[in-house]
């Protein structure tokens, strides 16, 4: 089974720009590093050459990773903000996005996370494109599986 990378069209475009930069500008920079390091003499004892080759390997790995993600990108538009009241009674607001765009430290949660799955459910309707997201509604109590046990949140509002 091939991997799917769910993301917005904007995120895919960002990855394409990054890939282009790595294949052109960054690749030329690394090639120049290798060329300069070769000029330092014996390659068997040349740490600059070894470092440049390691950098080249990292670059090729990153290029392959981005190509894979772009090739198997599934464009979804699921951006929504959800405000919930937690078990402690405090209100919190999170943005739910595609898995490639999440940043949990800043309240941007993946739709594939336990919290995202509790709020949104992906539903493919035959003959309809794109697939639909079904969300919890204000007033719903959602249960999120967490390492410390299930936690319940009350949905205050959802903005799609």
Secondary structure, 3 states (H helix, E strand, C coil): CCCCEEECHHHHHHHHHHHHHHHHHHHHHHHHHHHHHHCCCCHHHCHHHHHHHHHHHHHHHHHHHHHHHHHCEEECCCCEEEEEECCCCCEEEEEEECHHHCEHHHCEEECCCHHHHHHEEEECCCCCCCCEEEECCCCCEEEECCCCCCEEEEEEEEEC
